[in-house]
Amino acid sequence: MRKISILLATLGLVVTGALFPVASAQASAACDTAWNAATPGRFGAFEDIHCAGVLGSDADDDPNWADSVGSFQGSDNDKASSLLHKGNSGLAVRVWSDANYRGNFGCITKDEKYVSDLHDNYLTGGTDKFRAWDSISSHEWVSEAYCYGAFLS
């Protein structure tokens, strides 16, 4: 009987650890801090996971993160590992795998606030399923209806 009690207690700890991992809480805390510090009305992207290493912040659309115009420029292209949405218009931000709003896309909504790690996210809008991490080349503000169910989380 004692072995069964120990087994059940161990199983309970394993399940609790799987449901509430410590790293997730740390990631949320870092992105919560970044979100609280962000300027309202803006979308931001970060080079590192957990909203670290600011690439840029923008209140407008940017059709080409690789050019020398706008908040995202040159080496920002294909570098995003986390995203932040602090818009105040109610619009979603649609990110694209290619410049000029082409390729595959995914959206982040105002309610989502941020995506702390793009490693496990995919740009599912478009013709293919494309990994979101280090793959974003443009972004635009759109109505959620234009996300066609392709939401990042």
C-alpha positions in Angstrom: 0.0 0.0 0.0 2.8 2.4 0.8 4.4 1.8 -2.7 1.1 2.8 -4.3 0.9 6.0 -2.3 4.5 6.9 -3.3 3.8 6.1 -6.9 0.6 8.2 -6.9 2.5 11.1 -5.2 5.3 10.9 -7.8 2.8 10.7 -10.7 1.1 13.8 -9.3 4.3 15.8 -9.3 5.1 14.7 -12.8 1.7 15.8 -14.1 1.9 19.1 -12.2 5.3 19.8 -13.7 4.0 19.1 -17.2 1.0 21.3 -16.8 2.8 24.2 -15.1 6.4 24.4 -16.3 8.7 26.9 -14.6 10.2 28.1 -17.8 6.8 29.1 -19.2 6.2 31.4 -16.1 9.6 33.0 -16.7 8.8 33.6 -20.3 5.5 35.2 -19.6 7.0 37.4 -16.9 9.7 38.7 -19.3 7.1 39.4 -22.1 4.7 40.9 -19.6 7.4 43.3 -18.6 8.2 44.1 -22.2 4.5 44.6 -23.0 3.9 46.9 -20.0 6.9 49.0 -21.1 5.9 49.2 -24.8 4.4 52.3 -26.3 0.6 51.8 -26.8 -0.4 51.5 -30.5 2.6 49.6 -31.6 3.7 46.2 -32.8 7.2 45.0 -31.8 9.5 42.2 -32.8 12.5 40.7 -30.9 15.6 38.8 -32.0 15.5 36.5 -29.0 12.8 34.5 -27.4 11.0 35.8 -24.3 10.8 39.4 -25.8 14.5 40.2 -25.5 16.7 42.0 -28.1 14.5 44.5 -29.7 14.5 44.5 -33.5 11.9 47.2 -33.9 8.6 48.7 -33.0 6.1 50.1 -35.5 2.6 51.7 -35.5 2.3 51.3 -39.3 2.7 48.6 -41.9 6.2 47.7 -43.1 6.3 45.9 -46.5 10.0 45.0 -46.4 12.1 44.5 -43.3 15.2 44.1 -45.4 15.2 47.6 -46.9 16.4 50.9 -45.3 12.9 52.3 -44.8 10.6 52.1 -41.8 11.1 50.8 -38.2 12.4 47.4 -39.4 15.5 47.6 -41.6 18.3 45.5 -43.2 19.4 42.8 -40.8 16.0 42.7 -39.0 14.7 40.6 -41.9 14.2 36.9 -40.9 15.4 37.5 -37.3 12.3 37.6 -35.2 12.0 35.0 -32.4 9.2 36.7 -30.4 6.5 39.3 -31.1 4.5 41.8 -29.1 1.2 43.5 -30.0 0.2 46.6 -28.0 -2.1 48.1 -30.6 -5.0 50.2 -29.5 -7.1 50.0 -32.7 -8.5 46.4 -32.3 -6.7 45.3 -35.5 -4.5 42.2 -35.7 -0.9 42.3 -37.0 -0.4 39.9 -39.9 3.3 38.9 -40.4 4.6 37.5 -43.7 7.4 35.1 -44.7 8.3 37.3 -47.7 8.6 41.0 -48.4 5.6 43.0 -49.9 3.1 40.9 -48.0 3.7 37.7 -49.9 4.4 34.1 -49.0 2.8 32.5 -45.9 1.4 34.5 -43.0 0.2 34.3 -39.4 -1.5 36.8 -37.1 -1.2 38.1 -33.6 -4.2 39.7 -32.0 -4.4 42.5 -29.5 -5.9 39.9 -27.0 -2.9 37.6 -27.5 -0.5 40.5 -26.4 2.7 38.6 -27.3 4.2 35.4 -28.7 7.2 34.6 -26.4 8.7 31.9 -28.6 8.1 31.5 -32.3 10.1 28.2 -32.5 6.8 26.2 -32.2 4.7 28.5 -34.3 3.9 28.2 -38.0 2.8 30.7 -40.7 -0.2 28.6 -41.8 -1.9 31.2 -44.0 -1.1 30.9 -47.7 -0.2 27.9 -49.8 2.1 26.1 -47.3 2.9 25.6 -43.6 6.1 27.6 -42.9 8.0 27.9 -39.6 7.5 31.4 -38.1 10.8 31.6 -36.2 13.5 33.7 -38.0 11.2 33.9 -41.1 9.3 37.2 -40.9 10.0 39.7 -43.7 7.0 42.1 -43.6 4.0 43.0 -41.5 0.7 44.8 -41.8 -2.3 45.8 -39.5 -5.5 44.0 -40.6 -9.0 43.1 -39.4 -9.0 39.7 -37.7 -11.2 38.5 -40.5 -8.2 38.8 -42.9 -6.2 36.3 -40.8 -8.4 33.5 -42.1 -7.8 31.5 -38.9 -4.0 31.6 -39.2 -3.2 32.8 -35.6 0.1 32.6 -33.8 0.0 31.7 -30.1 
